[in-house]
Amino acid sequence: MSILVVGSVALDSVRTPRGEARDVLGGSASYFATAARHFAPVAMVAVVGEDFPAAHRDLFRRLDIDVSGLETAPGSTFRWAGEYADDFNTRRTLDTRLNVFAEFRPRLCAAHIGSEFVFLANIHPQLQAGVLSQVSRPRFTVLDTMNYWIQGTRESLEDVLRRVDGVLLNDEEARMLTGETHLLRAARAVLELGPSLAVVKKGEHGAVVVARDFLFAVPAFPVEEVVDPTGAGDTFAGGFVGALAVSPDPRAEDALRRAAAYGTVLASFSVESFSLDRLVAATREEIEARMAALRDLVRF
């Protein structure tokens, strides 16, 4: 039940209605791994620059995240800066500096080739395909994508979609990918591109899980004090894939429903602080308490 995530580790500068944080730990692989480690061993494949603080690498180690695949390359770490509007739904990118991430070419070591669960975070589809070519016999593979790849690398994206079990994307991306304006029809059309599962993230409105033979909607866990939504989608993915990794059959309907619930619960911790602070502090007892509260919330 080993989990592999291939994505970004970054230094973020974020401004929200609740304050500001500069050069804090971020990146898709960081959020995913910090969430998924609650369920199963996680290995991270990413790249950072020579300026990456040793304290961040030490944090991953304290969380029992395998960082043997976290490469240090000459140059500076990927940096992103953004700000959120008062509703926390509208985000504006202020600055993006790919730095060493621009030359990232994932190479798996022998210990990672046999990973059973693989999450391909938001990177170029050709790089995602390259990772799939390196893993031996994964039990379940999931990829994330974004409008940039949908618009600019459609052929490569469609190629890798045919090779994975599931895809995570938001409602805007689902519509852009398929040309369907109705969300459910868009999700069904995603399945026609190859994957057997589409998880459509809807931010504060939760997520919709669409498989070939069932449909499931899960609300976002209500959080009274949102501080920073950055990384919530990758945190959801970490909870989702992590829960599947400890399920006897990750393709079973019950397992997928439970995994989506864990995803929304883990994301609720992530938004309560800047960077990974609240997610790092969350205990398994707190996670299970919110799972119980979520079950009660949707009971009728």
VOFIVEX-439480 format. One record per residue: residue in three letters; x, y, z of N, C-alpha, C, O in turn. Coordinates in steps of 0.02 Angstrom, whole numbers, padded with zeros to 5 digits, always signed. Example, Ala and Ser with C-alpha at 12.3 -4.5 7.8 and 13.67 -1.06 7.14 Angstrom:
BEGIN
ala+00660-00284+00390+00615-00225+00390+00660-00165+00390+00712-00166+00423
ser+00642-00112+00354+00684-00053+00357+00645+00002+00394+00670+00057+00402
END
This chain:
BEGIN
met+00041-00060+00000+00000+00000+00000+00043+00063+00000+00024+00114+00029
ser+00101+00059-00032+00144+00117-00038+00116+00168-00087+00085+00149-00137
ile+00127+00232-00073+00101+00286-00114+00159+00327-00141+00205+00343-00104
leu+00155+00344-00205+00205+00387-00236+00170+00449-00263+00119+00444-00296
val+00198+00508-00248+00173+00570-00277+00230+00603-00316+00286+00608-00291
val+00214+00624-00376+00262+00660-00418+00232+00729-00432+00179+00734-00463
gly+00266+00781-00410+00238+00848-00419+00287+00901-00398+00348+00893-00407
ser+00262+00956-00371+00304+01013-00355+00312+01021-00280+00267+01005-00241
val+00370+01047-00261+00382+01073-00193+00404+01145-00204+00451+01158-00241
ala+00369+01191-00171+00378+01262-00187+00384+01304-00124+00373+01281-00068
leu+00402+01366-00135+00400+01417-00084+00348+01468-00105+00355+01501-00157
asp+00295+01475-00066+00237+01516-00083+00236+01581-00043+00256+01584+00015
ser+00212+01633-00076+00195+01696-00041+00122+01710-00056+00101+01718-00113
val+00082+01713-00002+00010+01715-00009-00019+01772+00033+00001+01784+00089
arg-00068+01806+00002-00105+01858+00038-00179+01841+00035-00206+01830-00020
thr-00213+01839+00092-00284+01826+00096-00316+01878+00142-00280+01917+00173
pro-00383+01879+00146-00414+01925+00193-00395+01913+00266-00409+01955+00309
arg-00362+01857+00281-00342+01841+00349-00269+01857+00363-00245+01846+00419
gly-00232+01883+00313-00162+01900+00326-00118+01883+00267-00141+01877+00211
glu-00054+01876+00281-00004+01865+00229+00052+01820+00254+00071+01824+00312
ala+00077+01778+00210+00135+01735+00226+00183+01737+00167+00161+01736+00110
arg+00247+01740+00182+00297+01747+00129+00346+01689+00131+00370+01669+00184
asp+00361+01662+00072+00410+01609+00064+00398+01550+00111+00444+01525+00143
val+00335+01528+00114+00317+01470+00156+00315+01407+00114+00308+01411+00052
leu+00319+01351+00145+00320+01287+00111+00254+01274+00075+00200+01281+00105
gly+00258+01256+00011+00199+01241-00028+00215+01191-00082+00265+01156-00079
gly+00172+01188-00133+00182+01141-00188+00136+01082-00183+00117+01061-00128
ser+00117+01055-00241+00068+01001-00243+00091+00938-00206+00052+00907-00170
ala+00155+00920-00215+00180+00860-00182+00182+00869-00106+00170+00821-00069
ser+00195+00929-00083+00198+00942-00011+00130+00932+00022+00124+00897+00072
tyr+00079+00962-00007+00012+00956+00021-00014+00884+00016-00042+00857+00064
phe-00004+00854-00042-00028+00785-00051+00004+00739+00000-00031+00702+00035
ala+00070+00740+00005+00106+00693+00048+00089+00703+00121+00082+00655+00158
thr+00082+00766+00142+00066+00780+00212-00003+00755+00231-00014+00737+00289
ala-00048+00752+00184-00114+00724+00197-00114+00647+00193-00141+00614+00237
ala-00083+00620+00140-00085+00548+00128-00047+00509+00181-00062+00450+00192
arg+00003+00539+00214+00044+00502+00263+00004+00479+00323+00028+00437+00362
his-00057+00504+00332-00099+00481+00387-00124+00409+00374-00149+00377+00420
phe-00118+00386+00312-00147+00321+00294-00095+00268+00277-00103+00210+00296
ala-00043+00287+00241+00005+00238+00216+00072+00273+00203+00075+00334+00199
pro+00126+00234+00196+00191+00264+00180+00190+00301+00113+00162+00277+00064
val+00219+00361+00113+00218+00404+00054+00289+00421+00033+00331+00438+00075
ala+00303+00417-00032+00366+00439-00060+00353+00497-00107+00304+00498-00143
met+00398+00545-00106+00391+00607-00145+00446+00611-00197+00505+00601-00182
val+00427+00626-00259+00475+00639-00311+00463+00710-00336+00410+00726-00362
ala+00513+00753-00326+00507+00824-00344+00577+00853-00347+00627+00818-00338
val+00581+00918-00361+00646+00951-00364+00642+01018-00328+00591+01053-00333
val+00696+01035-00293+00702+01101-00261+00770+01129-00278+00813+01095-00305
gly+00779+01193-00263+00843+01225-00276+00888+01225-00215+00871+01200-00162
glu+00946+01254-00224+00995+01257-00171+00973+01301-00113+01000+01297-00058
asp+00923+01344-00125+00899+01389-00074+00843+01358-00031+00817+01392+00013
phe+00826+01296-00044+00771+01265-00007+00791+01254+00066+00842+01222+00079
pro+00753+01280+00113+00773+01275+00184+00778+01203+00208+00733+01162+00195
ala+00831+01188+00243+00840+01120+00269+00785+01102+00318+00768+01043+00325
ala+00756+01152+00352+00703+01139+00400+00642+01107+00367+00606+01067+00397
his+00629+01125+00304+00571+01096+00269+00583+01023+00253+00538+00981+00261
arg+00643+01007+00231+00660+00937+00217+00656+00897+00282+00633+00840+00283
asp+00680+00926+00337+00677+00893+00402+00605+00881+00424+00589+00830+00454
leu+00561+00929+00407+00489+00920+00423+00461+00859+00388+00426+00819+00419
phe+00475+00852+00324+00451+00794+00287+00476+00729+00320+00438+00681+00327
arg+00538+00729+00340+00565+00669+00372+00530+00655+00439+00515+00597+00454
arg+00516+00707+00477+00481+00697+00541+00411+00669+00530+00383+00635+00574
leu+00383+00684+00473+00316+00658+00456+00320+00589+00423+00270+00562+00400
asp+00380+00560+00421+00391+00495+00391+00376+00493+00316+00355+00442+00289
ile+00386+00549+00284+00379+00553+00211+00448+00538+00180+00498+00569+00199
asp+00450+00492+00133+00512+00473+00100+00533+00528+00052+00500+00541+00002
val+00589+00562+00067+00613+00616+00024+00676+00596-00015+00713+00639-00038
ser+00687+00531-00021+00745+00509-00060+00739+00530-00133+00790+00534-00169
gly+00678+00543-00156+00667+00566-00225+00661+00642-00231+00643+00667-00284
leu+00675+00678-00176+00673+00751-00178+00741+00777-00199+00787+00783-00157
glu+00748+00792-00262+00812+00811-00291+00828+00885-00276+00784+00927-00274
thr+00892+00899-00264+00915+00968-00258+00957+00984-00320+01008+00953-00334
ala+00934+01034-00358+00967+01053-00420+00998+01122-00413+00975+01163-00372
pro+01050+01137-00451+01080+01204-00448+01029+01257-00469+00997+01251-00521
gly+01022+01308-00428+00975+01361-00443+00926+01373-00386+00939+01352-00329
ser+00871+01405-00402+00822+01425-00351+00760+01380-00354+00743+01353-00406
thr+00727+01374-00297+00666+01335-00291+00608+01370-00326+00604+01431-00328
phe+00562+01330-00352+00500+01354-00381+00465+01401-00331+00455+01383-00273
arg+00446+01460-00355+00411+01508-00312+00346+01531-00345+00343+01543-00405
trp+00294+01536-00303+00229+01560-00326+00203+01612-00277+00211+01604-00216
ala+00172+01665-00303+00142+01716-00260+00071+01730-00286+00060+01734-00346
gly+00024+01737-00239-00044+01750-00259-00084+01782-00203-00061+01785-00146
glu-00143+01806-00220-00187+01836-00170-00259+01814-00184-00278+01801-00241
tyr-00298+01812-00130-00368+01791-00133-00414+01849-00118-00399+01892-00076
ala-00471+01851-00152-00522+01902-00139-00558+01886-00074-00546+01834-00042
asp-00602+01930-00054-00637+01923+00010-00678+01859+00015-00689+01832+00069
asp-00702+01833-00043-00742+01772-00042-00700+01709-00041-00727+01654-00036
phe-00634+01715-00045-00586+01660-00045-00592+01615-00107-00554+01567-00113
asn-00637+01629-00152-00646+01588-00212-00608+01616-00272-00589+01579-00316
thr-00597+01681-00272-00563+01713-00328-00489+01722-00310-00472+01756-00262
arg-00446+01692-00350-00374+01695-00337-00339+01728-00396-00355+01715-00454
arg-00292+01771-00380-00253+01805-00431-00179+01789-00421-00151+01800-00368
thr-00148+01762-00473-00076+01748-00470-00038+01813-00480-00048+01849-00529
leu+00008+01827-00434+00048+01887-00437+00116+01874-00469+00145+01918-00502
asp+00142+01813-00459+00209+01798-00485+00219+01723-00487+00199+01688-00440
thr+00248+01698-00539+00267+01627-00545+00338+01623-00571+00353+01648-00626
arg+00381+01591-00533+00450+01581-00553+00465+01507-00549+00476+01480-00494
leu+00465+01473-00606+00475+01401-00606+00545+01381-00582+00553+01331-00548
asn+00594+01421-00600+00663+01408-00578+00683+01335-00595+00675+01315-00652
val+00707+01296-00547+00731+01229-00562+00675+01182-00584+00687+01131-00616
phe+00613+01200-00566+00556+01158-00585+00546+01156-00660+00516+01110-00687
ala+00570+01208-00695+00563+01211-00768+00600+01155-00802+00581+01134-00857
glu+00652+01129-00771+00692+01076-00801+00680+01008-00766+00719+00962-00775
phe+00627+01004-00728+00612+00942-00691+00597+00885-00738+00553+00889-00780
arg+00633+00830-00730+00622+00769-00768+00621+00711-00718+00674+00687-00698
pro+00563+00689-00698+00559+00638-00645+00594+00573-00664+00583+00545-00717
arg+00638+00551-00619+00672+00487-00627+00662+00447-00563+00684+00468-00509
leu+00630+00390-00569+00614+00350-00510+00673+00304-00493+00704+00274-00537
cys+00686+00299-00429+00737+00251-00406+00704+00182-00399+00643+00176-00404
ala+00745+00132-00387+00719+00063-00383+00666+00055-00330+00619+00017-00338
ala+00672+00092-00274+00624+00085-00219+00555+00112-00237+00506+00093-00206
his+00552+00156-00287+00488+00188-00304+00454+00156-00364+00395+00168-00376
ile+00491+00117-00402+00462+00087-00462+00404+00041-00446+00357+00034-00486
gly+00407+00009-00389+00354-00038-00369+00298-00008-00330+00259-00045-00300
ser+00291+00058-00329+00238+00091-00291+00169+00067-00314+00156+00060-00374
glu+00126+00054-00265+00060+00026-00281+00009+00079-00300-00035+00067-00341
phe+00014+00138-00269-00032+00193-00283+00009+00253-00306+00058+00272-00273
val-00011+00282-00363+00029+00336-00392-00017+00396-00405-00070+00390-00435
phe+00006+00453-00379-00030+00516-00393+00016+00561-00434+00070+00580-00413
leu-00008+00577-00494+00028+00621-00540-00001+00691-00532-00054+00706-00558
ala+00035+00733-00495+00010+00800-00481+00014+00843-00545+00032+00818-00598
asn-00002+00906-00537-00009+00951-00594+00058+00969-00625+00090+01019-00608
ile+00080+00926-00672+00141+00937-00711+00125+00922-00784+00070+00900-00799
his+00172+00934-00828+00161+00923-00900+00139+00851-00912+00169+00805-00884
pro+00088+00841-00954+00064+00773-00968+00118+00725-00993+00116+00666-00978
gln+00167+00751-01029+00221+00707-01052+00263+00681-00994+00288+00625-00996
leu+00272+00723-00943+00307+00701-00883+00266+00650-00845+00293+00602-00817
gln+00200+00661-00842+00157+00612-00810+00161+00545-00845+00164+00492-00813
ala+00160+00546-00912+00166+00485-00950+00233+00451-00938+00238+00390-00935
gly+00286+00491-00931+00352+00463-00917+00355+00427-00851+00388+00375-00845
val+00320+00453-00801+00317+00419-00736+00280+00353-00742+00302+00302-00715
leu+00224+00353-00778+00186+00291-00787+00228+00238-00823+00219+00178-00810
ser+00273+00259-00866+00315+00211-00901+00369+00182-00856+00398+00130-00872
gln+00381+00214-00799+00434+00190-00754+00407+00145-00699+00442+00099-00676
val+00345+00156-00676+00318+00114-00623+00301+00045-00652+00282+00040-00710
ser+00307-00006-00611+00300-00074-00637+00227-00096-00643+00201-00101-00699
arg+00194-00108-00587+00124-00132-00590+00083-00098-00535+00065-00130-00486
pro+00069-00034-00543+00030+00001-00491-00041-00025-00488-00071-00044-00538
arg-00069-00026-00427-00138-00048-00418-00188+00007-00438-00243-00008-00463
phe-00169+00071-00427-00215+00125-00442-00175+00188-00457-00130+00206-00419
thr-00193+00221-00512-00158+00282-00532-00208+00339-00541-00262+00329-00569
val-00189+00397-00518-00232+00456-00522-00190+00515-00546-00133+00522-00526
leu-00219+00557-00589-00184+00617-00610-00225+00679-00598-00287+00677-00596
asp-00191+00734-00590-00221+00800-00586-00199+00838-00648-00148+00823-00677
thr-00238+00888-00667-00220+00929-00724-00247+00999-00715-00276+01014-00663
met-00238+01042-00765-00262+01111-00760-00276+01138-00830-00259+01106-00880
asn-00307+01197-00832-00327+01225-00896-00268+01238-00943-00275+01234-01004
tyr-00210+01253-00915-00151+01265-00956-00134+01205-00999-00121+01211-01059
trp-00135+01145-00969-00120+01084-01007-00177+01066-01053-00166+01040-01108
ile-00239+01078-01032-00297+01063-01074-00295+01103-01139-00310+01077-01192
gln-00276+01166-01132-00275+01210-01191-00213+01200-01234-00216+01203-01295
gly-00156+01189-01201-00093+01191-01238-00063+01123-01256-00022+01120-01302
thr-00082+01070-01221-00052+01004-01233-00106+00950-01235-00099+00897-01204
arg-00159+00964-01271-00217+00921-01270-00201+00849-01291-00223+00801-01259
glu-00163+00842-01344-00148+00775-01369-00110+00734-01318-00125+00675-01307
ser-00061+00764-01286-00022+00730-01234-00066+00713-01174-00059+00659-01145
leu-00110+00759-01156-00154+00747-01100-00202+00689-01114-00212+00647-01071
glu-00231+00687-01173-00276+00633-01190-00239+00566-01190-00268+00514-01172
asp-00177+00567-01210-00137+00505-01210-00129+00478-01139-00138+00418-01127
val-00112+00521-01092-00101+00498-01024-00168+00481-00989-00169+00438-00946
leu-00222+00515-01008-00287+00499-00979-00308+00428-00995-00344+00396-00955
arg-00287+00402-01052-00304+00333-01070-00266+00282-01028-00281+00223-01029
arg-00217+00305-00990-00173+00259-00954-00183+00260-00878-00149+00224-00843
val-00229+00301-00853-00239+00306-00780-00307+00281-00761-00353+00275-00802
asp-00314+00267-00696-00379+00244-00669-00425+00302-00654-00486+00297-00665
gly-00398+00357-00630-00440+00413-00610-00408+00480-00625-00347+00485-00634
val-00450+00531-00629-00427+00599-00641-00462+00646-00593-00523+00640-00582
leu-00425+00693-00565-00452+00746-00523-00447+00812-00561-00394+00829-00587
leu-00502+00849-00563-00502+00913-00596-00560+00955-00568-00607+00927-00540
asn-00557+01020-00576-00613+01060-00551-00667+01067-00603-00660+01043-00660
asp-00722+01099-00585-00780+01101-00630-00764+01140-00694-00787+01121-00748
glu-00727+01194-00689-00708+01232-00748-00666+01191-00795-00675+01193-00856
glu-00619+01153-00767-00575+01112-00808-00613+01055-00842-00599+01037-00899
ala-00661+01025-00806-00702+00972-00836-00741+00997-00896-00746+00964-00947
arg-00768+01057-00889-00806+01086-00945-00760+01103-01004-00777+01092-01062
met-00700+01130-00988-00653+01148-01040-00627+01086-01077-00620+01087-01138
leu-00615+01033-01040-00588+00972-01069-00638+00939-01117-00618+00911-01168
thr-00702+00942-01099-00752+00905-01137-00795+00947-01183-00826+00921-01229
gly-00798+01012-01170-00843+01055-01209-00915+01052-01185-00958+01083-01215
glu-00928+01015-01132-00995+01009-01104-01005+01062-01050-00962+01071-01006
thr-01060+01099-01052-01073+01150-01002-01106+01121-00939-01097+01147-00885
his-01145+01068-00947-01178+01035-00891-01126+00992-00854-01093+00950-00885
leu-01119+01002-00789-01064+00970-00753-01067+00894-00755-01016+00862-00766
leu-01125+00864-00745-01130+00792-00745-01114+00763-00814-01079+00713-00820
arg-01139+00796-00867-01122+00773-00935-01048+00780-00948-01017+00739-00981
ala-01018+00834-00921-00946+00844-00930-00907+00788-00896-00859+00761-00924
ala-00927+00770-00835-00893+00716-00799-00900+00650-00836-00852+00611-00841
arg-00960+00636-00862-00969+00575-00901-00925+00575-00963-00898+00523-00983
ala-00918+00633-00994-00877+00638-01054-00803+00627-01038-00766+00602-01080
val-00782+00646-00978-00713+00634-00957-00699+00559-00957-00646+00537-00978
leu-00748+00520-00933-00739+00447-00931-00730+00418-01001-00696+00368-01010
glu-00761+00449-01050-00754+00425-01119-00683+00433-01145-00664+00403-01195
leu-00643+00475-01111-00573+00485-01132-00527+00431-01105-00468+00429-01124
gly-00553+00388-01061-00511+00332-01038-00516+00313-00966-00524+00253-00951
pro-00511+00360-00918-00512+00340-00848-00580+00312-00827-00631+00329-00857
ser-00579+00269-00777-00642+00240-00753-00673+00282-00698-00728+00267-00674
leu-00638+00336-00678-00661+00377-00622-00643+00449-00634-00587+00465-00655
ala-00690+00494-00622-00678+00566-00625-00701+00597-00560-00759+00588-00539
val-00657+00634-00527-00675+00671-00467-00673+00744-00483-00620+00772-00497
val-00731+00776-00482-00736+00847-00499-00739+00887-00434-00787+00882-00396
lys-00687+00927-00423-00683+00968-00362-00721+01033-00372-00716+01066-00424
lys-00761+01051-00321-00802+01111-00325-00788+01160-00268-00832+01198-00247
gly-00726+01159-00243-00706+01207-00191-00749+01202-00129-00756+01148-00100
glu-00777+01259-00109-00817+01261-00048-00882+01220-00052-00916+01211-00003
his-00897+01197-00113-00957+01156-00122-00943+01082-00126-00987+01042-00143
gly-00882+01062-00109-00866+00991-00105-00841+00961-00170-00804+00994-00207
ala-00862+00900-00184-00838+00864-00243-00890+00814-00267-00933+00793-00228
val-00885+00797-00330-00929+00747-00360-00886+00691-00387-00840+00703-00426
val-00901+00629-00366-00865+00570-00390-00909+00535-00442-00965+00514-00427
val-00883+00530-00502-00921+00499-00557-00883+00438-00583-00827+00444-00608
ala-00914+00380-00576-00887+00318-00604-00935+00293-00657-00987+00323-00670
arg-00917+00239-00689-00959+00214-00744-01026+00188-00718-01075+00186-00756
asp-01028+00166-00655-01090+00136-00630-01118+00169-00567-01165+00142-00537
phe-01090+00225-00546-01120+00259-00488-01098+00332-00487-01049+00352-00519
leu-01135+00371-00448-01122+00442-00439-01126+00458-00365-01171+00434-00330
phe-01079+00498-00341-01078+00516-00269-01057+00588-00261-01008+00610-00291
ala-01094+00626-00221-01076+00695-00207-01061+00701-00132-01099+00676-00091
val-01006+00735-00116-00987+00745-00047-00979+00820-00035-00946+00853-00074
pro-01008+00847+00019-01000+00919+00031-00931+00934+00060-00898+00889+00087
ala-00911+00996+00055-00851+01017+00091-00866+01017+00166-00921+01036+00186
phe-00819+00997+00206-00830+00999+00279-00831+01072+00300-00785+01110+00283
pro-00883+01094+00336-00889+01165+00353-00834+01189+00400-00823+01160+00453
val-00801+01242+00380-00748+01273+00419-00768+01345+00433-00781+01383+00386
glu-00769+01364+00495-00792+01431+00513-00739+01484+00499-00757+01541+00482
glu-00676+01468+00505-00623+01517+00497-00574+01494+00443-00525+01459+00458
val-00587+01513+00381-00541+01497+00326-00485+01548+00326-00497+01609+00329
val-00423+01524+00323-00364+01568+00323-00332+01570+00254-00316+01624+00229
asp-00322+01512+00222-00287+01509+00158-00308+01446+00120-00293+01391+00143
pro-00342+01453+00063-00363+01394+00025-00308+01361-00017-00320+01309-00047
thr-00249+01391-00019-00195+01363-00061-00182+01290-00043-00174+01273+00016
gly-00178+01248-00093-00162+01178-00081-00220+01134-00060-00210+01074-00049
ala-00280+01162-00055-00337+01122-00031-00352+01064-00080-00370+01010-00058
gly-00346+01077-00145-00360+01025-00193-00310+00968-00189-00329+00909-00195
asp-00246+00983-00180-00195+00931-00173-00202+00895-00106-00187+00835-00102
thr-00224+00930-00055-00237+00898+00009-00296+00849+00003-00293+00794+00029
phe-00349+00871-00033-00404+00825-00047-00378+00762-00081-00397+00707-00063
ala-00336+00772-00131-00308+00714-00167-00269+00668-00120-00274+00607-00127
gly-00231+00697-00073-00194+00656-00026-00239+00615+00018-00225+00556+00030
gly-00292+00645+00043-00340+00607+00083-00375+00554+00042-00388+00499+00067
phe-00392+00571-00020-00428+00525-00064-00385+00464-00081-00407+00407-00070
val-00326+00476-00106-00282+00420-00125-00258+00382-00063-00253+00321-00065
gly-00245+00418-00009-00224+00385+00052-00276+00336+00078-00259+00280+00097
ala-00339+00357+00078-00392+00312+00100-00400+00252+00054-00414+00197+00077
leu-00392+00263-00011-00397+00207-00058-00341+00156-00046-00350+00096-00055
ala-00282+00182-00025-00225+00138-00016-00234+00088+00040-00202+00035+00040
val-00278+00102+00087-00291+00055+00142-00357+00018+00133-00382-00013+00180
ser-00386+00023+00074-00449-00012+00059-00434-00079+00026-00389-00083-00017
pro-00470-00132+00044-00458-00197+00011-00465-00194-00065-00427-00225-00101
asp-00515-00156-00088-00525-00149-00160-00534-00075-00175-00589-00048-00163
pro-00483-00040-00201-00488+00032-00212-00539+00051-00266-00555+00110-00273
arg-00563+00003-00304-00612+00018-00356-00684+00008-00333-00732+00023-00369
ala-00693-00018-00273-00760-00031-00246-00795+00035-00231-00764+00084-00210
glu-00861+00036-00241-00899+00097-00230-00892+00123-00159-00881+00183-00149
asp-00897+00079-00110-00891+00101-00040-00824+00132-00026-00819+00182+00010
ala-00771+00104-00055-00704+00130-00044-00697+00200-00075-00667+00244-00045
leu-00725+00210-00134-00720+00274-00168-00761+00327-00132-00740+00385-00127
arg-00819+00308-00107-00860+00356-00068-00823+00377-00004-00820+00436+00012
arg-00796+00328+00031-00760+00343+00093-00698+00385+00079-00681+00430+00118
ala-00664+00370+00024-00604+00408+00007-00620+00481-00007-00582+00525+00013
ala-00675+00494-00042-00695+00563-00055-00711+00599+00009-00696+00659+00016
ala-00742+00564+00057-00757+00595+00121-00693+00613+00159-00688+00667+00187
tyr-00645+00567+00158-00581+00583+00190-00547+00641+00155-00515+00683+00187
gly-00554+00645+00089-00524+00700+00053-00550+00767+00076-00511+00814+00087
thr-00616+00773+00083-00645+00837+00103-00629+00853+00176-00623+00911+00194
val-00622+00801+00217-00604+00812+00287-00532+00837+00292-00519+00885+00329
leu-00485+00806+00256-00415+00829+00259-00410+00900+00232-00372+00940+00260
ala-00446+00915+00179-00443+00983+00152-00468+01034+00202-00445+01092+00200
ser-00513+01015+00246-00539+01062+00296-00485+01084+00345-00488+01140+00370
phe-00437+01041+00358-00381+01061+00400-00334+01108+00363-00310+01157+00391
ser-00322+01092+00300-00274+01130+00260-00292+01204+00257-00247+01246+00260
val-00356+01221+00250-00376+01291+00240-00376+01331+00304-00388+01391+00303
glu-00363+01299+00361-00365+01334+00425-00300+01369+00443-00295+01399+00497
ser-00250+01367+00399-00187+01401+00413-00153+01417+00347-00172+01390+00295
phe-00103+01460+00350-00058+01468+00293-00012+01407+00289+00003+01375+00340
ser+00009+01391+00229+00055+01336+00218+00027+01271+00246-00033+01260+00243
leu+00070+01228+00273+00051+01162+00296+00040+01158+00371+00030+01104+00398
asp+00041+01215+00405+00044+01214+00478-00012+01174+00510+00001+01131+00552
arg-00075+01188+00492-00131+01152+00523-00134+01080+00501-00152+01036+00539
leu-00116+01068+00439-00116+01000+00413-00063+00957+00448-00075+00899+00462
val-00006+00987+00462+00046+00952+00499+00023+00936+00570+00036+00881+00596
ala-00012+00983+00601-00032+00974+00671-00091+00927+00679-00102+00901+00734
ala-00129+00915+00626-00190+00873+00631-00171+00802+00653-00123+00773+00628
thr-00210+00776+00699-00199+00707+00723-00250+00661+00692-00301+00683+00665
arg-00236+00597+00695-00284+00549+00667-00350+00551+00706-00403+00540+00678
glu-00345+00565+00771-00406+00570+00812-00449+00628+00788-00510+00622+00785
glu-00418+00685+00771-00456+00742+00746-00487+00726+00678-00544+00745+00665
ile-00450+00691+00637-00476+00672+00571-00537+00628+00578-00587+00639+00544
glu-00534+00578+00621-00590+00533+00630-00649+00569+00662-00707+00552+00647
ala-00636+00618+00705-00691+00656+00735-00727+00696+00681-00789+00700+00683
arg-00691+00725+00635-00724+00762+00581-00759+00715+00532-00811+00733+00504
met-00732+00655+00522-00768+00606+00481-00835+00589+00512-00885+00585+00477
ala-00836+00579+00578-00899+00564+00613-00947+00623+00607-01007+00613+00597
ala-00921+00684+00614-00963+00743+00607-00991+00750+00537-01048+00771+00528
leu-00950+00732+00487-00973+00736+00417-01029+00685+00405-01078+00701+00371
arg-01022+00625+00432-01076+00576+00425-01141+00601+00455-01194+00592+00426
asp-01136+00634+00512-01195+00660+00544-01224+00719+00504-01284+00728+00501
leu-01179+00758+00474-01200+00816+00435-01243+00796+00375-01291+00831+00359
val-01226+00741+00342-01262+00722+00281-01318+00671+00294-01351+00648+00248
arg-01327+00652+00359-01379+00603+00375-01449+00634+00366-01460+00693+00383
phe-01495+00594+00339-01564+00619+00332-01613+00562+00339-01673+00572+00335
END
